[in-house]
Amino acid sequence: MRIVQLLPSLAVGGAERLAALLARGLAQLGHSVAMVSLFDPAGTWIEDDVRAAGIPLHFLGKRPGGDARIVPRLARALAELRPQVVHTHLHTLKYALLARAVGRMGVRGPSRYAMVHTLHNLAEHEVEAHSRLLHTLAFRTGVEPVAIGDAVAASIRRVYGIEPRHTIPNGIPVAAFRAPPGARADIRAALGLPANAPTFLTVGRLTPQKDHASLLAAFAAPTLRRLDARLLVAGDGELRLSLERQAKDLGLGQQVHFLGLRPDIVRLLAAADIFVLASRWEGNPLVVMEAMAAGLPVVATAVGSVPELVSSASGRLATPGSRPSLTRAMRELAGDLPLARALGAAGAAVADARFDAAIMARSYAGLFATMLRT
């Protein structure tokens, strides 16, 4: 099959990483895959990985905001690539629909291809309200929506009033997240972490969705201070300065490390004892899967499909937005590192059994093949 993966950009984010993993998995299955980005190159390691895998990348040079040039550019790119399947992610579905309409008018060539759209978050949070109207029409006229978890499927029913026929959980290269030799000692030494200090890691964009403010407030609890716990924050975003001020105001200057964007997440996972995620909402987060694959117990808010990943056997779930609930869960594991290690080992076994990216790629390939037969 000839497949196009369409995204706004290849900046570092969960959906972008997922699409790149899927492109590689589909290529390994023998399919012809290309990735199309509406915006210019972002210069990220995701782009480097895709190029290294031999997958063609196409950038359309979209300007921020409304850009009338992008629809004919996309129509031209699709006419040249001649896909059998166009797989859209994030807010690209509307552009793909318009490009297909241009193609059907004969302006930019053929437009006969199946269209699939993956919802990477709860439907309420995926796109703005006016785009939901277009998505509703698309899903009722042949575009196949894919949920990444049961909670996302339920949100499709709530928002779009349709029954999603396909739920394909996210996947990761599980083996790639096993701790590299020496990484724990190297990272802890580089960051000045005491060898025995219970250390939490969180990974994600510094945006309101991830609710780092509640995480910092929970982490400032006296019970965690007495344990000399540390918190590593990997990621960047619009709230970085305010979060750094909050950490300083809470007296956490020595306990919290803001690391920015990091290409060495595998090594950071090896240096940590516990993974923590305080999101207000989520789809089916790759970072939780990655932490489990790395053998870390997970403390996370019970949002989206997170409870489909984490159980009491592999971590602890906290109430979204509740500082006391998050503090209790963090305190329990930081105060009992043997328990944390046992939960992490159980989570690694779950990851081995359920999370491999090859499973995801085969599932999408099966869906695409089915659509082309109908």
HELIX and SHEET records of a PDB file:
HELIX    1   1 GLY A   14  GLN A   28  1                                  15    
HELIX    2   2 TRP A   45  ALA A   52  1                                   8    
HELIX    3   3 ILE A   70  LEU A   81  1                                  12    
HELIX    4   4 LEU A   90  THR A   92  5                                   3    
HELIX    5   5 LEU A   93  ARG A  104  1                                  12    
HELIX    6   6 ALA A  123  GLU A  126  1                                   4    
HELIX    7   7 ALA A  129  ARG A  140  1                                  12    
HELIX    8   8 ASP A  150  TYR A  160  1                                  11    
HELIX    9   9 VAL A  174  PHE A  177  5                                   4    
HELIX   10  10 ALA A  183  LEU A  191  1                                   9    
HELIX   11  11 PRO A  208  LYS A  210  5                                   3    
HELIX   12  12 HIS A  212  PHE A  219  1                                   8    
HELIX   13  13 PRO A  222  ARG A  226  1                                   5    
HELIX   14  14 ARG A  240  ASP A  249  1                                  10    
HELIX   15  15 ILE A  265  ALA A  271  1                                   7    
HELIX   16  16 LEU A  286  ALA A  293  1                                   8    
HELIX   17  17 VAL A  306  LEU A  309  1                                   4    
HELIX   18  18 ARG A  323  ALA A  334  1                                  12    
HELIX   19  19 LEU A  337  ARG A  354  1                                  18    
HELIX   20  20 ALA A  357  ARG A  373  1                                  17    
SHEET    1   A 7 LEU A  57  PHE A  59  0                                        
SHEET    2   A 7 SER A  32  SER A  37  1                                        
SHEET    3   A 7 ARG A   2  LEU A   7  1                                        
SHEET    4   A 7 VAL A  85  HIS A  89  1                                        
SHEET    5   A 7 ALA A 114  LEU A 119  1                                        
SHEET    6   A 7 GLU A 144  ALA A 147  1                                        
SHEET    7   A 7 HIS A 166  THR A 167  1                                        
SHEET    1   B 6 VAL A 256  GLY A 260  0                                        
SHEET    2   B 6 ARG A 230  ALA A 234  1                                        
SHEET    3   B 6 THR A 199  VAL A 203  1                                        
SHEET    4   B 6 ILE A 274  LEU A 277  1                                        
SHEET    5   B 6 VAL A 298  THR A 301  1                                        
SHEET    6   B 6 GLY A 315  ALA A 318  1                                        
END                                                                             
